[in-house]
Amino acid sequence: MLRGILLKIAATLAFATMSATIKLVSSRFPVGEIVLFRSVFAMATLVAWLVRRGEFPRALGTRRKLGHVGRSIAGSGGMFFGFIALSLLPLADATAFTFVSPLLIVPMAALGLHELVRPYRWAAVGVGFVGVLVMLSDDLGQSAGATAGYSAGATIALCGALCTAVAMIQTRRLSRSEATGAIVFYFTSVTTAISATLLALAALWPAGAPGGDFFAGQRFVTPEPLEFALLASIGLLGGAGQILMTHAYRYADASIIAAFDYVSMIWAATLGYLVFAETPSVAVLVGAAGVASAGVYVVWRERPSGRVRRSVAVAQTIKAG
């Protein structure tokens, strides 16, 4: 069990470092280009891992192509929104908002999957959303003009959390018949296609046409050698994080491993302070603690029944993709 927990903590560090690197380069490169590098180099890492395990291309077989497309589009929305939020919010704040996704899954699972949602899960959702309001309390209590950037970042982060929740619900459906490698592979393929299309449109879009300002800001920027290394590291860190997380579920129950997802807040706060001189506000820390506690409580309550073993293992592996 300890080995699985250590692997999960290492995975959260990889993802937190990836997020810090995204924030570092976001002022220089458009989000489409960052997503492209993230996807291409993560794909290379994934394929190399599958080849080493002797599962390529066998692990990519699928009978549910449309299911992968739907899951991948939702996941792509989560990735794009999440990367934009990182450019607008402090690192710890952007990380804290990602904790909303598991809570959104509860009502979605009740409506979309017809799962039986017990009262304690609804109570945890309520506590979690109170935590979100606490995180937003500083922003809501100040003038609109002074916090316009934060408000936009928080809204975008919540949109990303919603898209991620939709993707995780679809992942639950796919995990009944599809291998984890296939789900990650097709998701990464779709994000590569979407980001490449966005960059191509930006290069070809007439300056005077509607949306010209938006596409002008999405044009490919040729990176310097160091910048190329930073962009490539985003994908390599993401791919390494997925592999570490996948291995973690081999050595401990999914319900135990999932609880350590919230260690990412510690890494985010530390990296935010060291790299960007950011100090999370008391409201963000208290609110994030409330959201994290609600998520851990649900996992703890469901552990004895084994309801989360398969779905959490797959969904958590895909979540950071």
N, C-alpha and C positions, 0 to 999 in steps of 0.2 A: 504493500500500500504506500509506504513512504516513497518508493521510487516513482510511483505514479504521481504523487503530490509534487515531488521535486520537478518532474518533467512538465507538469502543468504550470508551475511557477515560472520555469524557464520559458515556457510558451508565452505567458503574459508579459514577461520582460521583452521578448522578441517583438511582440505586437506593440508594446508601449514605445519601444525604440523606433519601430517603423512609423508610428504616429508622430513622434517628435521629429523625425526626418522629413515627413510630409509637411509638417508645419514650417520647418526650416526652409524648404525650397518653394513653398506655396506663393511667396511674394514674387518669385522670378519666373515660374513656369505655370501655364494654364492647367486647370484640373484635368482636362482630357489627356494631356501629355503625361501627367503624373500617374493617372489610372492606366495608361498604356504601358509605361515602364513597370508599374506594379504587376500588371497582368502577365506581360511577356516573361519577366524574370521569375515570377512565381510559377508560371507554367513550366519553365525549364527545370526548376527545382522539383516540381511534382513529378514530371516525366522521368527525371533521373532517379527519383526515389522508387517509382513504380518499376522501372527497368531493373534496379538493384534487387527488388523483391521478387522479380520474375513475374510480375503481374501486368506488364505492358505488352501488347494492347488489350489483353484479355479483360482487365478490370474496367475498360471503357464501354463494354457491351451494355446496351440499354434497349428496353422495350417501351420506354415512355419519353420519346423525344419532345413532345409538346409540354409535358410536365417539366422537363429540364428548362425549356425556353421560358415558361412562366416563372419558375423559381429564379432563373438567372436574371430576368428583367427586373424583378423585385430586388434581388440582391445587388444589381448594378445601381439601382436608385439609392440603396443604402450606402453603397461605396461612394458615389458621387456626392451625395449630401454630406456624408461623414467627412470626406476630404475638404469640402468647402467649409464646413463647420470648424475644422482644425485651423483654417486660415483666419477665422474671425474670432475664435474664443481662446482663452487660456487652455493649455493642454489638459489640465486636471478637470476643467469644466466640461470640455468636449467629451472627455472620457466618462465623466459622471452621467451625462445624458444617454450614453449607450446602454446604461443599466436599465433604461426604461423598456427596452425591447422584450425581455422575458416577461415583464408584467403585462404588456400589451397582448402577449400570446394567450393569456388566460381567457379574456372575452372572445378572442378570435377562435380559439379552440372550441369554445362552447357553441359559437355560431356556425363556424365553418366545418369543424370535424365532429360536431355533436357530442363532444366529450362531456362527461358529468363533472361539473365544477362544484366542489364542496365549499361550504361557507368560509372555511379558513383561508381558502385561496382568494375568494372575493375580498376578505378582510385584508389580506396581504397586498392585493392590488390597491385597495384604498389607502393603506399606509404608504405604499410606494408613490402614489400620485401626490399625497401630502408632501412627501420628500421632494418631488419635482417642484411644487409650489414654493417650498422653502428655498430651493436652489435659485428660483427666479425672484425671490422676495426683494433682494437688493435692487434688482433691475426694475421691478414693478413699483418700488417706492421712490424712484428718482424721476427726473423729468425725461420726457420722451427723447428730446434732442440729445441729451447727454449720454444716453444708452442705446441709441439707434443701432449702432454696430453690434452691440451685445444682443439686443432683441432679435436682430436678423440672424445672428449666429445661433441663438437658442432655438428659434423657429426652424431653421434648417436642420439643426441637430435632432430635433424631435421628429421632423419629416424623415430623416435618415433612420431613426429608431423605428418608426412605423414601417418603412420599407423592409427593414431587417426582420421585423416581426412577421411580416407577410412571407418573406423568404423562408423563415424558419418553420412556419406552418406548412408551407409547401414541401420543405425538406422532410418533415415528419411523414408526409404522404409518400415521397420518393423512397425514403429509407426502408420501407416495407419490402421493396423489391430491387433497389439499386445499391451498388457498392459506393462507399464514401469517395473512393478515387474518381468514379464516374461523375458524381455530383460536383466535386470540386473542379474537375477537368472541363466540363461543359459550362459551368459558371464562369470560369476564367476565360474560356473561348469567347463567350458572349461579351464579357467586359472588354476584351481585346478588340472585338469587332465594333462595339459601340464607340469606344474611345478613338479608334482609328477613323471611323466614319465622321465623328465630330471634328477631328483635326483636318480631314480632307475637305469637309464642308467649309471650315473656317478659311482654308487656303483658297477656295474657289469662290466664296461668297462676295458679290459686288459690294463695294464700300457704301454706295448710296441706297442699297436695297433695305427693306425693313429688316431689323435685327442686325444691321451692319456693325453697330457698336459692340454687340455681344460677341459676334463671330470674330471681330478684330482682336478681341481679348483672348480668344481661344486658339490663335495661330501658333504653330509649332515654333518653339525657341530652341535654337541649336545650343546644346550644353557644352561648356568647357569640360576638360578631362575630369576635374574634381567633381563638377556638378553631375557628370555622367555617372561617376562612381556612386554619388549620393542617390541618384534616381534608381540605379540598378539595385542598390542595397535595400530600397523600399520593397522591391519584389522578392529579393532573396530572404529578407527578414520575414516577410509574410509567408513565403513558402516554408521556411524553416519552422515558423511558429505553428503552422498547420501540421507539419510532420511531428513535432514535439507533442502537440496536443493529441494527435491520433495515437501515438505511443503511450501517452499517459493513461488512456482508457484501457490499455491492455493490462495494467498493473493495479488498478483500483476501480471500485464501483463508480459509475458515471455520476451518481448522486453526490458522492464525496468530492470527486474532481470538480464538478460544476461549481461548488461553493467557493473554490479558490479563484474563480474568474475575477472576483472583486479585489484580488491582490493588485490588479492592473492600476487601481486608483493610487496605490502607494508608489508604484513606478512612475505614473504620470505626474503626480505631485513633485516627486524628487527630480525627474528630468525637467519639468517645467521650471523649477527653481534654479537648477544648475545651468540649463541651456538658455532659458529665456528670462530669467530673473522674475518669474511669476510666483506669487504667493496666493494660494486659494483662499477665498473669503470664508469666514466662519459659516455663513449661510450655505455655501456650496458643500463644505465638508459635512455639516450636519445633515443637509438634504441627501447627499450621496450615501451617508451612513444609513439613513432611513430606507432609501431605495434598496441598498445592498442587503440590509437586514430582512426586508420583506422577501427578497429573492432567496436568500439562504433559508429562511423559515419554510418556504414552500418546498424547497429541495429536501430539507430535513424531515418534514411531515410525510412526504411521498416516498422517502427512501424504503421503509419497510415493505411497501407493496410492490416495489420494483417497477412502478409505472414509468419512471423516468429513465430507466437504464439504457434502452436503445435510442429513444428519441433525443434525450439530452446528449448522449455521446456523439451522435451524428450532427445534431443542430449546433452544438458548441464548436465542433470542428469546422463547420462551414461558416459560422457566424463572422469570424474575423476575415473571411475571404473577400 
